[in-house]
Amino acid sequence: MCATLHTNTMVRRGQVVAGTRADTLVVMKKVIDEAKRLRDPTAGHEVKEIGRPTVGVVITGNEVYHGR
């Protein structure tokens, strides 16, 4: 997954303009490890491990009951 700012958006020097992540259910660990190994710390990007989520979702309506 990759998300970026909208086209023609004004940015400041050093501002983050894009982010990406790999779905760990799809990408094998060895691919992530290789990306970490190949990264160039001077290129303005980094590879970080995503930790376990600390939030959840509470469904307050009847969407699940109705199969939505």
PDB file with one MODEL, atoms N, CA, C and O in Angstrom:
MODEL        1
ATOM      1  N   MET A   1       0.853  -1.159   0.000  1.00  0.00           N
ATOM      2  CA  MET A   1       0.000   0.000   0.000  1.00  0.00           C
ATOM      3  C   MET A   1       0.896   1.217   0.000  1.00  0.00           C
ATOM      4  O   MET A   1       1.902   1.262   0.707  1.00  0.00           O
ATOM      5  N   CYS A   2       0.523   2.209  -0.801  1.00  0.00           N
ATOM      6  CA  CYS A   2       1.277   3.452  -0.846  1.00  0.00           C
ATOM      7  C   CYS A   2       0.292   4.616  -0.882  1.00  0.00           C
ATOM      8  O   CYS A   2      -0.626   4.630  -1.702  1.00  0.00           O
ATOM      9  N   ALA A   3       0.479   5.582  -0.003  1.00  0.00           N
ATOM     10  CA  ALA A   3      -0.385   6.763   0.032  1.00  0.00           C
ATOM     11  C   ALA A   3       0.481   8.007  -0.116  1.00  0.00           C
ATOM     12  O   ALA A   3       1.555   8.096   0.480  1.00  0.00           O
ATOM     13  N   THR A   4       0.015   8.959  -0.905  1.00  0.00           N
ATOM     14  CA  THR A   4       0.752  10.203  -1.124  1.00  0.00           C
ATOM     15  C   THR A   4      -0.174  11.392  -0.965  1.00  0.00           C
ATOM     16  O   THR A   4      -1.397  11.251  -0.924  1.00  0.00           O
ATOM     17  N   LEU A   5       0.430  12.565  -0.877  1.00  0.00           N
ATOM     18  CA  LEU A   5      -0.369  13.784  -0.878  1.00  0.00           C
ATOM     19  C   LEU A   5      -1.010  13.954  -2.251  1.00  0.00           C
ATOM     20  O   LEU A   5      -0.551  13.375  -3.235  1.00  0.00           O
ATOM     21  N   HIS A   6      -2.064  14.744  -2.309  1.00  0.00           N
ATOM     22  CA  HIS A   6      -2.732  15.002  -3.585  1.00  0.00           C
ATOM     23  C   HIS A   6      -1.792  15.729  -4.553  1.00  0.00           C
ATOM     24  O   HIS A   6      -0.854  16.401  -4.123  1.00  0.00           O
ATOM     25  N   THR A   7      -2.041  15.597  -5.839  1.00  0.00           N
ATOM     26  CA  THR A   7      -1.281  16.283  -6.867  1.00  0.00           C
ATOM     27  C   THR A   7      -1.343  17.790  -6.642  1.00  0.00           C
ATOM     28  O   THR A   7      -2.370  18.322  -6.222  1.00  0.00           O
ATOM     29  N   ASN A   8      -0.242  18.468  -6.923  1.00  0.00           N
ATOM     30  CA  ASN A   8      -0.112  19.928  -6.824  1.00  0.00           C
ATOM     31  C   ASN A   8      -0.305  20.458  -5.406  1.00  0.00           C
ATOM     32  O   ASN A   8      -0.706  21.608  -5.227  1.00  0.00           O
ATOM     33  N   THR A   9      -0.027  19.637  -4.401  1.00  0.00           N
ATOM     34  CA  THR A   9      -0.102  20.083  -3.014  1.00  0.00           C
ATOM     35  C   THR A   9       1.205  20.771  -2.643  1.00  0.00           C
ATOM     36  O   THR A   9       2.285  20.237  -2.896  1.00  0.00           O
ATOM     37  N   MET A  10       1.109  21.954  -2.045  1.00  0.00           N
ATOM     38  CA  MET A  10       2.302  22.662  -1.593  1.00  0.00           C
ATOM     39  C   MET A  10       2.883  21.934  -0.387  1.00  0.00           C
ATOM     40  O   MET A  10       2.146  21.502   0.499  1.00  0.00           O
ATOM     41  N   VAL A  11       4.209  21.799  -0.356  1.00  0.00           N
ATOM     42  CA  VAL A  11       4.876  21.136   0.764  1.00  0.00           C
ATOM     43  C   VAL A  11       6.049  21.987   1.232  1.00  0.00           C
ATOM     44  O   VAL A  11       6.547  22.845   0.503  1.00  0.00           O
ATOM     45  N   ARG A  12       6.477  21.730   2.461  1.00  0.00           N
ATOM     46  CA  ARG A  12       7.641  22.400   3.023  1.00  0.00           C
ATOM     47  C   ARG A  12       8.834  21.445   2.956  1.00  0.00           C
ATOM     48  O   ARG A  12       8.673  20.226   2.890  1.00  0.00           O
ATOM     49  N   ARG A  13      10.011  22.020   2.973  1.00  0.00           N
ATOM     50  CA  ARG A  13      11.227  21.208   2.970  1.00  0.00           C
ATOM     51  C   ARG A  13      11.199  20.266   4.171  1.00  0.00           C
ATOM     52  O   ARG A  13      10.937  20.697   5.294  1.00  0.00           O
ATOM     53  N   GLY A  14      11.464  19.008   3.942  1.00  0.00           N
ATOM     54  CA  GLY A  14      11.500  18.017   5.005  1.00  0.00           C
ATOM     55  C   GLY A  14      10.148  17.402   5.353  1.00  0.00           C
ATOM     56  O   GLY A  14      10.076  16.502   6.190  1.00  0.00           O
ATOM     57  N   GLN A  15       9.082  17.877   4.722  1.00  0.00           N
ATOM     58  CA  GLN A  15       7.741  17.347   5.016  1.00  0.00           C
ATOM     59  C   GLN A  15       7.572  15.963   4.398  1.00  0.00           C
ATOM     60  O   GLN A  15       8.039  15.711   3.287  1.00  0.00           O
ATOM     61  N   VAL A  16       6.912  15.081   5.113  1.00  0.00           N
ATOM     62  CA  VAL A  16       6.618  13.742   4.594  1.00  0.00           C
ATOM     63  C   VAL A  16       5.536  13.873   3.525  1.00  0.00           C
ATOM     64  O   VAL A  16       4.493  14.476   3.778  1.00  0.00           O
ATOM     65  N   VAL A  17       5.765  13.321   2.344  1.00  0.00           N
ATOM     66  CA  VAL A  17       4.803  13.426   1.250  1.00  0.00           C
ATOM     67  C   VAL A  17       4.195  12.086   0.851  1.00  0.00           C
ATOM     68  O   VAL A  17       3.244  12.044   0.071  1.00  0.00           O
ATOM     69  N   ALA A  18       4.739  10.990   1.382  1.00  0.00           N
ATOM     70  CA  ALA A  18       4.214   9.672   1.028  1.00  0.00           C
ATOM     71  C   ALA A  18       4.558   8.680   2.129  1.00  0.00           C
ATOM     72  O   ALA A  18       5.503   8.864   2.895  1.00  0.00           O
ATOM     73  N   GLY A  19       3.771   7.641   2.177  1.00  0.00           N
ATOM     74  CA  GLY A  19       4.037   6.552   3.109  1.00  0.00           C
ATOM     75  C   GLY A  19       3.623   5.244   2.469  1.00  0.00           C
ATOM     76  O   GLY A  19       2.735   5.216   1.616  1.00  0.00           O
ATOM     77  N   THR A  20       4.246   4.189   2.865  1.00  0.00           N
ATOM     78  CA  THR A  20       3.919   2.893   2.297  1.00  0.00           C
ATOM     79  C   THR A  20       4.044   1.821   3.360  1.00  0.00           C
ATOM     80  O   THR A  20       4.739   2.002   4.359  1.00  0.00           O
ATOM     81  N   ARG A  21       3.383   0.726   3.147  1.00  0.00           N
ATOM     82  CA  ARG A  21       3.528  -0.407   4.050  1.00  0.00           C
ATOM     83  C   ARG A  21       3.285  -1.689   3.272  1.00  0.00           C
ATOM     84  O   ARG A  21       2.603  -1.693   2.247  1.00  0.00           O
ATOM     85  N   ALA A  22       3.843  -2.754   3.767  1.00  0.00           N
ATOM     86  CA  ALA A  22       3.639  -4.072   3.161  1.00  0.00           C
ATOM     87  C   ALA A  22       2.723  -4.867   4.070  1.00  0.00           C
ATOM     88  O   ALA A  22       2.902  -4.875   5.288  1.00  0.00           O
ATOM     89  N   ASP A  23       1.762  -5.521   3.493  1.00  0.00           N
ATOM     90  CA  ASP A  23       0.848  -6.369   4.255  1.00  0.00           C
ATOM     91  C   ASP A  23       1.588  -7.643   4.628  1.00  0.00           C
ATOM     92  O   ASP A  23       1.958  -8.432   3.758  1.00  0.00           O
ATOM     93  N   THR A  24       1.802  -7.840   5.919  1.00  0.00           N
ATOM     94  CA  THR A  24       2.598  -8.989   6.362  1.00  0.00           C
ATOM     95  C   THR A  24       1.910 -10.324   6.123  1.00  0.00           C
ATOM     96  O   THR A  24       2.538 -11.374   6.257  1.00  0.00           O
ATOM     97  N   LEU A  25       0.633 -10.299   5.772  1.00  0.00           N
ATOM     98  CA  LEU A  25      -0.042 -11.548   5.419  1.00  0.00           C
ATOM     99  C   LEU A  25       0.279 -11.951   3.979  1.00  0.00           C
ATOM    100  O   LEU A  25       0.064 -13.099   3.588  1.00  0.00           O
ATOM    101  N   VAL A  26       0.793 -11.003   3.192  1.00  0.00           N
ATOM    102  CA  VAL A  26       1.072 -11.258   1.785  1.00  0.00           C
ATOM    103  C   VAL A  26       2.569 -11.326   1.513  1.00  0.00           C
ATOM    104  O   VAL A  26       3.015 -12.165   0.730  1.00  0.00           O
ATOM    105  N   VAL A  27       3.349 -10.458   2.148  1.00  0.00           N
ATOM    106  CA  VAL A  27       4.782 -10.367   1.884  1.00  0.00           C
ATOM    107  C   VAL A  27       5.542 -11.218   2.894  1.00  0.00           C
ATOM    108  O   VAL A  27       5.322 -11.126   4.102  1.00  0.00           O
ATOM    109  N   MET A  28       6.437 -12.046   2.372  1.00  0.00           N
ATOM    110  CA  MET A  28       7.222 -12.909   3.249  1.00  0.00           C
ATOM    111  C   MET A  28       8.252 -12.094   4.021  1.00  0.00           C
ATOM    112  O   MET A  28       8.726 -11.065   3.541  1.00  0.00           O
ATOM    113  N   LYS A  29       8.594 -12.557   5.217  1.00  0.00           N
ATOM    114  CA  LYS A  29       9.538 -11.859   6.077  1.00  0.00           C
ATOM    115  C   LYS A  29      10.874 -11.621   5.384  1.00  0.00           C
ATOM    116  O   LYS A  29      11.496 -10.582   5.606  1.00  0.00           O
ATOM    117  N   LYS A  30      11.329 -12.544   4.557  1.00  0.00           N
ATOM    118  CA  LYS A  30      12.630 -12.375   3.910  1.00  0.00           C
ATOM    119  C   LYS A  30      12.626 -11.178   2.948  1.00  0.00           C
ATOM    120  O   LYS A  30      13.669 -10.560   2.734  1.00  0.00           O
ATOM    121  N   VAL A  31      11.468 -10.846   2.369  1.00  0.00           N
ATOM    122  CA  VAL A  31      11.380  -9.671   1.487  1.00  0.00           C
ATOM    123  C   VAL A  31      11.533  -8.393   2.305  1.00  0.00           C
ATOM    124  O   VAL A  31      12.226  -7.466   1.885  1.00  0.00           O
ATOM    125  N   ILE A  32      10.894  -8.338   3.463  1.00  0.00           N
ATOM    126  CA  ILE A  32      11.015  -7.178   4.350  1.00  0.00           C
ATOM    127  C   ILE A  32      12.452  -7.032   4.838  1.00  0.00           C
ATOM    128  O   ILE A  32      12.995  -5.928   4.857  1.00  0.00           O
ATOM    129  N   ASP A  33      13.065  -8.140   5.230  1.00  0.00           N
ATOM    130  CA  ASP A  33      14.452  -8.107   5.684  1.00  0.00           C
ATOM    131  C   ASP A  33      15.386  -7.608   4.585  1.00  0.00           C
ATOM    132  O   ASP A  33      16.323  -6.860   4.866  1.00  0.00           O
ATOM    133  N   GLU A  34      15.145  -8.008   3.347  1.00  0.00           N
ATOM    134  CA  GLU A  34      15.967  -7.550   2.218  1.00  0.00           C
ATOM    135  C   GLU A  34      15.773  -6.055   1.984  1.00  0.00           C
ATOM    136  O   GLU A  34      16.739  -5.351   1.688  1.00  0.00           O
ATOM    137  N   ALA A  35      14.538  -5.555   2.112  1.00  0.00           N
ATOM    138  CA  ALA A  35      14.285  -4.119   1.956  1.00  0.00           C
ATOM    139  C   ALA A  35      15.032  -3.332   3.021  1.00  0.00           C
ATOM    140  O   ALA A  35      15.595  -2.276   2.733  1.00  0.00           O
ATOM    141  N   LYS A  36      15.042  -3.838   4.247  1.00  0.00           N
ATOM    142  CA  LYS A  36      15.792  -3.179   5.314  1.00  0.00           C
ATOM    143  C   LYS A  36      17.284  -3.146   4.994  1.00  0.00           C
ATOM    144  O   LYS A  36      17.956  -2.142   5.228  1.00  0.00           O
ATOM    145  N   ARG A  37      17.788  -4.244   4.461  1.00  0.00           N
ATOM    146  CA  ARG A  37      19.218  -4.344   4.146  1.00  0.00           C
ATOM    147  C   ARG A  37      19.613  -3.379   3.029  1.00  0.00           C
ATOM    148  O   ARG A  37      20.698  -2.799   3.066  1.00  0.00           O
ATOM    149  N   LEU A  38      18.736  -3.206   2.034  1.00  0.00           N
ATOM    150  CA  LEU A  38      19.061  -2.400   0.853  1.00  0.00           C
ATOM    151  C   LEU A  38      18.771  -0.911   1.008  1.00  0.00           C
ATOM    152  O   LEU A  38      19.184  -0.113   0.166  1.00  0.00           O
ATOM    153  N   ARG A  39      18.070  -0.527   2.064  1.00  0.00           N
ATOM    154  CA  ARG A  39      17.672   0.875   2.184  1.00  0.00           C
ATOM    155  C   ARG A  39      18.885   1.796   2.257  1.00  0.00           C
ATOM    156  O   ARG A  39      19.941   1.432   2.774  1.00  0.00           O
ATOM    157  N   ASP A  40      18.698   2.990   1.727  1.00  0.00           N
ATOM    158  CA  ASP A  40      19.734   4.015   1.737  1.00  0.00           C
ATOM    159  C   ASP A  40      19.310   5.082   2.741  1.00  0.00           C
ATOM    160  O   ASP A  40      18.395   5.852   2.449  1.00  0.00           O
ATOM    161  N   PRO A  41      19.944   5.157   3.919  1.00  0.00           N
ATOM    162  CA  PRO A  41      19.500   6.103   4.941  1.00  0.00           C
ATOM    163  C   PRO A  41      19.626   7.561   4.513  1.00  0.00           C
ATOM    164  O   PRO A  41      19.006   8.431   5.125  1.00  0.00           O
ATOM    165  N   THR A  42      20.411   7.847   3.478  1.00  0.00           N
ATOM    166  CA  THR A  42      20.557   9.230   3.011  1.00  0.00           C
ATOM    167  C   THR A  42      19.505   9.605   1.972  1.00  0.00           C
ATOM    168  O   THR A  42      19.448  10.758   1.547  1.00  0.00           O
ATOM    169  N   ALA A  43      18.671   8.648   1.553  1.00  0.00           N
ATOM    170  CA  ALA A  43      17.689   8.914   0.497  1.00  0.00           C
ATOM    171  C   ALA A  43      16.390   9.497   1.030  1.00  0.00           C
ATOM    172  O   ALA A  43      15.486   9.794   0.249  1.00  0.00           O
ATOM    173  N   GLY A  44      16.276   9.665   2.341  1.00  0.00           N
ATOM    174  CA  GLY A  44      15.077  10.273   2.902  1.00  0.00           C
ATOM    175  C   GLY A  44      13.941   9.304   3.150  1.00  0.00           C
ATOM    176  O   GLY A  44      12.793   9.724   3.290  1.00  0.00           O
ATOM    177  N   HIS A  45      14.234   8.027   3.207  1.00  0.00           N
ATOM    178  CA  HIS A  45      13.203   7.046   3.530  1.00  0.00           C
ATOM    179  C   HIS A  45      13.774   6.035   4.507  1.00  0.00           C
ATOM    180  O   HIS A  45      14.990   5.917   4.655  1.00  0.00           O
ATOM    181  N   GLU A  46      12.904   5.318   5.161  1.00  0.00           N
ATOM    182  CA  GLU A  46      13.349   4.306   6.095  1.00  0.00           C
ATOM    183  C   GLU A  46      12.331   3.180   6.155  1.00  0.00           C
ATOM    184  O   GLU A  46      11.175   3.356   5.771  1.00  0.00           O
ATOM    185  N   VAL A  47      12.758   2.040   6.632  1.00  0.00           N
ATOM    186  CA  VAL A  47      11.879   0.885   6.790  1.00  0.00           C
ATOM    187  C   VAL A  47      11.695   0.684   8.282  1.00  0.00           C
ATOM    188  O   VAL A  47      12.668   0.509   9.015  1.00  0.00           O
ATOM    189  N   LYS A  48      10.442   0.708   8.734  1.00  0.00           N
ATOM    190  CA  LYS A  48      10.147   0.524  10.147  1.00  0.00           C
ATOM    191  C   LYS A  48       9.237  -0.676  10.327  1.00  0.00           C
ATOM    192  O   LYS A  48       8.403  -0.975   9.472  1.00  0.00           O
ATOM    193  N   GLU A  49       9.404  -1.355  11.440  1.00  0.00           N
ATOM    194  CA  GLU A  49       8.508  -2.458  11.773  1.00  0.00           C
ATOM    195  C   GLU A  49       7.242  -1.887  12.393  1.00  0.00           C
ATOM    196  O   GLU A  49       7.306  -1.016  13.260  1.00  0.00           O
ATOM    197  N   ILE A  50       6.102  -2.374  11.952  1.00  0.00           N
ATOM    198  CA  ILE A  50       4.831  -1.937  12.504  1.00  0.00           C
ATOM    199  C   ILE A  50       4.504  -2.837  13.680  1.00  0.00           C
ATOM    200  O   ILE A  50       4.476  -4.060  13.548  1.00  0.00           O
ATOM    201  N   GLY A  51       4.257  -2.226  14.834  1.00  0.00           N
ATOM    202  CA  GLY A  51       3.966  -2.991  16.043  1.00  0.00           C
ATOM    203  C   GLY A  51       2.525  -3.466  16.096  1.00  0.00           C
ATOM    204  O   GLY A  51       1.720  -3.170  15.213  1.00  0.00           O
ATOM    205  N   ARG A  52       2.223  -4.195  17.132  1.00  0.00           N
ATOM    206  CA  ARG A  52       0.871  -4.695  17.346  1.00  0.00           C
ATOM    207  C   ARG A  52      -0.060  -3.513  17.591  1.00  0.00           C
ATOM    208  O   ARG A  52       0.291  -2.606  18.346  1.00  0.00           O
ATOM    209  N   PRO A  53      -1.241  -3.503  16.970  1.00  0.00           N
ATOM    210  CA  PRO A  53      -2.180  -2.395  17.168  1.00  0.00           C
ATOM    211  C   PRO A  53      -2.585  -2.261  18.635  1.00  0.00           C
ATOM    212  O   PRO A  53      -2.666  -3.247  19.367  1.00  0.00           O
ATOM    213  N   THR A  54      -2.834  -1.023  19.042  1.00  0.00           N
ATOM    214  CA  THR A  54      -3.250  -0.774  20.422  1.00  0.00           C
ATOM    215  C   THR A  54      -4.697  -0.315  20.500  1.00  0.00           C
ATOM    216  O   THR A  54      -5.164   0.101  21.560  1.00  0.00           O
ATOM    217  N   VAL A  55      -5.403  -0.388  19.388  1.00  0.00           N
ATOM    218  CA  VAL A  55      -6.813   0.010  19.362  1.00  0.00           C
ATOM    219  C   VAL A  55      -7.637  -1.092  18.725  1.00  0.00           C
ATOM    220  O   VAL A  55      -7.095  -2.016  18.118  1.00  0.00           O
ATOM    221  N   GLY A  56      -8.929  -0.990  18.866  1.00  0.00           N
ATOM    222  CA  GLY A  56      -9.830  -1.950  18.251  1.00  0.00           C
ATOM    223  C   GLY A  56     -11.013  -1.232  17.642  1.00  0.00           C
ATOM    224  O   GLY A  56     -11.084  -0.003  17.673  1.00  0.00           O
ATOM    225  N   VAL A  57     -11.928  -1.979  17.096  1.00  0.00           N
ATOM    226  CA  VAL A  57     -13.124  -1.416  16.475  1.00  0.00           C
ATOM    227  C   VAL A  57     -14.341  -1.919  17.250  1.00  0.00           C
ATOM    228  O   VAL A  57     -14.465  -3.110  17.538  1.00  0.00           O
ATOM    229  N   VAL A  58     -15.221  -1.003  17.575  1.00  0.00           N
ATOM    230  CA  VAL A  58     -16.470  -1.361  18.234  1.00  0.00           C
ATOM    231  C   VAL A  58     -17.599  -1.024  17.271  1.00  0.00           C
ATOM    232  O   VAL A  58     -17.767   0.135  16.892  1.00  0.00           O
ATOM    233  N   ILE A  59     -18.369  -2.022  16.874  1.00  0.00           N
ATOM    234  CA  ILE A  59     -19.495  -1.803  15.967  1.00  0.00           C
ATOM    235  C   ILE A  59     -20.721  -1.523  16.822  1.00  0.00           C
ATOM    236  O   ILE A  59     -21.122  -2.345  17.646  1.00  0.00           O
ATOM    237  N   THR A  60     -21.311  -0.350  16.614  1.00  0.00           N
ATOM    238  CA  THR A  60     -22.438   0.049  17.458  1.00  0.00           C
ATOM    239  C   THR A  60     -23.784  -0.109  16.763  1.00  0.00           C
ATOM    240  O   THR A  60     -24.833   0.067  17.384  1.00  0.00           O
ATOM    241  N   GLY A  61     -23.754  -0.439  15.484  1.00  0.00           N
ATOM    242  CA  GLY A  61     -25.012  -0.604  14.756  1.00  0.00           C
ATOM    243  C   GLY A  61     -25.315  -2.067  14.504  1.00  0.00           C
ATOM    244  O   GLY A  61     -24.774  -2.951  15.169  1.00  0.00           O
ATOM    245  N   ASN A  62     -26.181  -2.312  13.541  1.00  0.00           N
ATOM    246  CA  ASN A  62     -26.587  -3.691  13.233  1.00  0.00           C
ATOM    247  C   ASN A  62     -26.031  -4.156  11.893  1.00  0.00           C
ATOM    248  O   ASN A  62     -26.617  -5.024  11.246  1.00  0.00           O
ATOM    249  N   GLU A  63     -24.868  -3.564  11.458  1.00  0.00           N
ATOM    250  CA  GLU A  63     -24.266  -3.924  10.172  1.00  0.00           C
ATOM    251  C   GLU A  63     -23.912  -5.398  10.088  1.00  0.00           C
ATOM    252  O   GLU A  63     -24.152  -6.043   9.068  1.00  0.00           O
ATOM    253  N   VAL A  64     -23.340  -5.931  11.164  1.00  0.00           N
ATOM    254  CA  VAL A  64     -22.915  -7.336  11.163  1.00  0.00           C
ATOM    255  C   VAL A  64     -24.147  -8.242  11.106  1.00  0.00           C
ATOM    256  O   VAL A  64     -24.174  -9.216  10.354  1.00  0.00           O
ATOM    257  N   TYR A  65     -25.153  -7.919  11.896  1.00  0.00           N
ATOM    258  CA  TYR A  65     -26.378  -8.711  11.922  1.00  0.00           C
ATOM    259  C   TYR A  65     -27.005  -8.784  10.534  1.00  0.00           C
ATOM    260  O   TYR A  65     -27.497  -9.839  10.134  1.00  0.00           O
ATOM    261  N   HIS A  66     -26.994  -7.680   9.799  1.00  0.00           N
ATOM    262  CA  HIS A  66     -27.609  -7.618   8.473  1.00  0.00           C
ATOM    263  C   HIS A  66     -26.635  -8.014   7.356  1.00  0.00           C
ATOM    264  O   HIS A  66     -27.007  -7.976   6.183  1.00  0.00           O
ATOM    265  N   GLY A  67     -25.405  -8.389   7.694  1.00  0.00           N
ATOM    266  CA  GLY A  67     -24.443  -8.863   6.703  1.00  0.00           C
ATOM    267  C   GLY A  67     -23.870  -7.783   5.819  1.00  0.00           C
ATOM    268  O   GLY A  67     -23.496  -8.064   4.680  1.00  0.00           O
ATOM    269  N   ARG A  68     -23.790  -6.572   6.295  1.00  0.00           N
ATOM    270  CA  ARG A  68     -23.225  -5.466   5.484  1.00  0.00           C
ATOM    271  C   ARG A  68     -21.737  -5.394   5.651  1.00  0.00           C
ATOM    272  O   ARG A  68     -21.090  -4.534   5.052  1.00  0.00           O
TER     273      ARG A  68
ENDMDL
END
